Each structure stands twice: as C-alpha cells, then as structure tokens.
C-alpha cells in the first residue's frame, strides 16, 4: 500500500515538473524568435547519431549572417529517415550575438523539445492524478454505501489472488461471495477491495456483509472491517 501511495505522488510530481519544464522551453523558444534574425542556409552534411537501438541523422547547415560571417552548425534534432538532404535550402533563425546557436525554421527544430517534454509530462501527471482521483472517488463511494446502502448477508465463496495487480512482484488477495436476489432471482457475485495478506484464516462463518445500492446491486462495497489491520513496517 505504501508503494502504491508513493507511485501516485511521484508520478504526479514528475508529471507536473515536466509540464512546468515544457512551459519554460516554450517561453525560451518564443523569446528566441522575438530577437532572432532570419537567414537562408544550405544543408552541407548529415551527421549520423547512434544510440543503443537506433541511428538518426542531424543536418549540418551553413549560412551567412547579415554582417557577412559564414556560420556552420549542426541541428540538435535528428531523425531517421533524415528530414533534410544534402544541398537542400533551409531557412534558419539566429541571434546576432550568438549565430553559432542558430536553429532551423521548422516545427520540430523549434518546438520539438517542448512538445516531447509536455507529452511525457501529461502522461505521468494523468496517471498519477488519475490514481489519486480514483482513490478519492472509491473512498466516497464506500462512505456513501455504508451510510445509505442496503446491508445484505452474502455467502462466502473463496479467497483468490487478483493477478491483474502486481506491486513488487506480489498480487493482493480478494474475498469472493455471492447472493441470490429474492426479488429478481438473479445471482450476484461480489469481490472485496484488495487485501495485502491472506485473509482466509480470519474469515469466521459462512457469510460476509455487503452494502449495495438497492437500485443497482452492481454498485456495492464488501465490509471487511472484521479483518485485522496490517501492521505498518
């Protein structure tokens, strides 16, 4: 449980941090374009960049500044297949005081870093915030059912592992029970929330208390307050 709480917070913080970082990248590029001078350049080479699992190509550009200085620079962005070819004419932006830090006039060259960081940040933040929101919603639903739901005795069936969840290689237990609705003659199956120890030895008797929405028995909460609390480590 501590691990899950840690993951929620860390994902949210990382996501928020990346989103803030992407905003500053956007601001830096916007300020760069406000001060930059435009020039025409030509691709003179494609620099191969290798990583552990891929090879990409970054264009080297040559252009002349307004004061006649010839500048060559290699773009910080690369791709495979190459986005440019040797001899291709391209527009560039540069700061008069730092012409060697010029940038190609292209969406990915100018805004790619901000977009990538924002995308990763959005995923992290949505996962973390979604987990937090789900926990809050689940707790409110539980409180609502305990206060206003209909209490029924259900027949204990089994204790199973919820293998769809794994934390540190472990899956939680769930208690399964069933109840025959006397009004509809329909059989309902209920499962408890995740339990991080084997509860079978602590289940006494053949029934388990469940609180249901009388208008929708699929909306329920199984009362497992009879189980001992897991000691904090």
C-alpha positions in Angstrom: 0.0 0.0 0.0 2.9 2.4 0.8 4.3 1.6 -2.6 1.1 2.5 -4.4 0.8 5.8 -2.5 4.4 6.6 -3.3 3.8 5.9 -7.0 0.7 8.1 -7.1 2.6 11.1 -5.6 5.8 10.5 -7.5 4.0 10.2 -10.9 2.0 13.4 -10.2 5.2 15.4 -9.1 7.2 14.2 -12.1 4.4 15.0 -14.5 3.9 18.4 -13.0 7.6 19.1 -13.1 7.8 18.1 -16.8 4.8 20.2 -17.7 6.4 23.2 -16.0 9.7 22.4 -17.8 7.9 22.3 -21.2 6.4 25.7 -20.5 9.8 27.2 -19.9 11.1 25.5 -23.1 8.2 27.1 -25.0 8.9 30.5 -23.4 12.6 30.3 -24.3 11.8 29.5 -27.9 9.2 32.3 -28.1 11.8 34.8 -26.7 14.4 33.4 -29.1 12.2 34.1 -32.1 11.3 37.6 -30.9 15.0 38.5 -31.0 16.2 36.2 -33.8 17.2 37.2 -37.4 16.2 35.1 -40.3 18.7 33.9 -42.9 18.9 31.4 -45.8 21.1 28.4 -45.4 22.1 25.1 -47.1 22.5 21.6 -45.8 26.1 20.6 -46.3 26.2 17.3 -44.4 24.1 14.8 -42.4 25.7 13.8 -39.1 25.0 10.2 -38.0 24.0 9.8 -34.4 23.9 6.4 -32.8 22.1 5.2 -29.7 21.7 1.7 -28.3 18.9 0.8 -30.6 18.7 3.3 -33.4 20.6 5.6 -35.8 19.4 9.1 -36.7 20.7 11.9 -38.8 21.2 15.6 -37.9 21.7 18.1 -40.6 24.7 20.4 -40.7 23.8 23.9 -42.0 25.9 26.6 -43.5 24.6 30.2 -43.7 25.9 33.7 -43.9 24.9 36.3 -41.3 23.9 39.9 -42.1 27.4 41.1 -41.4 28.9 38.6 -43.9 30.2 36.0 -41.4 29.9 32.4 -42.6 28.5 30.0 -39.9 28.1 26.3 -39.7 26.1 24.5 -37.1 24.6 21.0 -36.6 21.0 20.9 -35.6 20.2 19.5 -32.1 17.3 17.5 -33.6 17.8 14.3 -35.7 15.6 11.7 -37.3 15.5 8.6 -39.4 14.9 8.8 -42.2 16.6 12.2 -42.4 14.3 15.2 -42.5 16.7 17.0 -44.9 19.0 16.1 -47.8 22.5 17.5 -48.7 22.2 20.6 -50.8 18.7 21.4 -49.6 18.0 25.1 -49.0 16.6 25.8 -45.5 15.6 28.9 -43.5 17.3 29.5 -40.2 16.9 31.8 -37.2 19.9 33.1 -35.2 20.7 35.7 -32.6 23.2 38.3 -33.9 25.4 37.8 -30.7 25.2 34.0 -30.9 25.0 33.0 -34.6 26.6 29.6 -33.9 23.5 28.6 -31.9 21.1 29.0 -34.8 18.0 26.9 -35.3 16.3 25.6 -38.4 13.0 27.2 -39.2 10.9 24.0 -38.7 8.3 23.0 -36.2 10.2 20.1 -34.7 13.5 22.0 -34.6 11.9 24.9 -32.8 9.2 23.3 -30.7 10.0 19.6 -30.6 11.7 19.6 -27.2 8.7 21.4 -25.6 6.2 19.1 -27.3 8.0 15.9 -26.3 8.5 17.0 -22.6 4.9 18.2 -22.5 3.7 14.8 -23.9 5.7 12.8 -21.4 4.7 15.1 -18.5 1.0 14.8 -19.5 1.2 11.0 -19.3 2.9 11.0 -15.9 0.5 13.6 -14.5 -2.6 11.9 -15.8 -1.5 8.5 -14.4 -0.6 9.9 -11.0 -3.6 12.2 -10.7 -5.9 9.5 -12.1 -4.8 7.1 -9.4 -5.3 9.8 -6.7 -8.7 10.7 -8.1 -9.7 7.1 -8.3 -8.8 6.5 -4.7 -10.8 9.6 -3.6 -13.8 8.5 -5.6 -13.6 5.0 -4.3 -13.5 6.2 -0.7 -16.5 8.5 -1.2 -18.4 5.6 -2.8 -17.6 3.4 0.2 -18.8 6.0 2.7 -22.0 6.6 0.7 -22.8 2.9 0.6 -22.0 2.4 4.3 -24.3 5.3 5.2 -27.2 4.8 2.7 -26.8 1.4 1.1 -28.8 -1.7 1.9 -26.9 -4.3 4.1 -27.2 -7.9 3.0 -25.6 -11.1 4.1 -23.8 -12.9 1.3 -22.4 -16.4 1.1 -18.7 -16.6 1.4 -17.2 -18.5 -1.6 -13.4 -18.2 -1.8 -10.2 -16.2 -1.4 -8.4 -15.5 -4.6 -5.4 -13.6 -5.9 -6.1 -10.5 -8.0 -3.3 -11.2 -10.6 -4.2 -8.1 -12.6 -2.4 -6.0 -9.9 1.2 -6.5 -9.0 3.4 -4.5 -6.6 6.9 -5.6 -6.0 6.0 -8.9 -7.7 3.1 -9.5 -5.3 -0.6 -9.6 -6.1 -3.3 -8.8 -3.5 -6.0 -11.2 -2.2 -9.7 -10.6 -2.7 -12.7 -12.2 -0.9 -15.4 -13.6 -3.2 -19.0 -14.0 -2.1 -22.4 -14.4 -3.8 -26.0 -13.5 -3.1 -29.3 -14.6 -4.7 -31.6 -11.6 -5.1 -35.0 -12.8 -3.9 -36.9 -10.2 -5.9 -35.3 -11.0 -9.3 -33.9 -14.5 -8.7 -30.6 -13.3 -10.0 -27.3 -14.4 -8.6 -24.8 -11.6 -7.8 -21.1 -12.1 -7.3 -19.2 -9.7 -5.1 -15.5 -9.1 -4.5 -13.7 -7.2 -1.8 -11.2 -4.5 -2.3 -7.5 -5.5 -2.4 -6.1 -7.2 0.7 -2.4 -7.4 1.1 -2.3 -10.5 3.3 -4.1 -13.9 3.2 -7.4 -13.2 4.9 -8.8 -16.8 4.8 -7.8 -17.8 8.4 -9.6 -14.7 9.7 -13.0 -15.3 8.0 -15.3 -16.8 10.5 -18.7 -18.3 9.5 -20.2 -18.7 6.1 -21.4 -15.2 5.4 -19.9 -11.8 4.5 -21.6 -8.5 4.9 -22.1 -6.4 1.7 -23.7 -3.0 1.3 -25.5 -2.5 -2.0 -27.3 0.3 -3.8 -30.9 -1.1 -3.7 -31.5 0.2 -7.2 -28.3 -1.2 -8.6 -26.7 -4.1 -6.8 -23.7 -3.9 -9.0 -22.8 -0.8 -7.0 -21.6 -2.3 -3.8 -19.0 -2.4 -1.0 -17.9 -5.5 0.8 -17.4 -4.8 4.5 -14.0 -6.3 5.5 -13.7 -4.4 8.7 -13.7 -7.7 10.6 -10.2 -8.4 9.3 -7.2 -7.4 11.4 -5.3 -4.3 10.3 -2.0 -4.9 8.6 0.9 -3.8 10.8 2.9 -0.9 9.5 6.6 -1.6 8.7 
